[in-house]
């Protein structure tokens, strides 16, 4: 597979992959990620690591004790103190490799920047999907993507009358869509109600005209249910919130067509090394 055009990388991705920078510890999407699949180079797409070789080292970055044979090249740092690891195919910076720490039987730790890789899940017919809208989809995705059991997320639009809506059209407020996130999850690890709880706990579900500074119909709080069981679970959570004295503005709607958002909106904060400006976690349940 040929190397991607570096111009398509975000500035933060360039900082890590090309300029050999590093993300802050415990901020990357894949630090505590435990789903089955493979991790591919963010720049060129070549597979680098398998999920079976990933382990929790507590270092603050994703750790692997083995790479896919031939996928990673080791290069001593100029100062001779550490050994850099780069993608063999495109030379993108991944992180550093360490030996002798006794974390696993292989006695090797590839310390990898989350932003240097992209996870490709192992497909399963058992996976389910749910759609949540809580204002700007960048922040909604940021929190839901980090939940154990979440396989992948996709930002997009739902609930409107226009076919194949664009971001610009949705922002006009004339299409009827809301910005939302489609969550693919493993029901053996996390259930719909848990996802819904985090949805409520990471935005202001009492706001009626948008979310934070983002105002307009495209930023409303909506929980899309896919069946009667999900509807019942959502209604039960609404009862709990109302019993706590909250004026809940969130609307419950039957799932409609989900239209994926543009590429540049996906994994927005992850690709920039930033955190949400209008979403934050607050325990409610």
KABEL-V813581 format. One line per field, one symbol per residue. ss: DSSP state (h for helix, s for strand, l for the rest). A space follows every 10 residues. Layout:
ss->???
This chain:
ss->lllllhhhll hhhhhhhlll llllllllll llllllssss slllllssss hhhsslllll lsssllllll lsssssllll llssssslll llsssssssl lllllllsss sslhhhssss slllllssss ssssllhhhh hhhhllllls ssssssssll llllllhhhh hllllllsss ssssssllll lhhhhhhhhh hlllllllls sllsslhhhl sssssllhhh hhhhhhhhhh hhhlllllll ssssllllss llhhhllhhh hhllllllll lllll
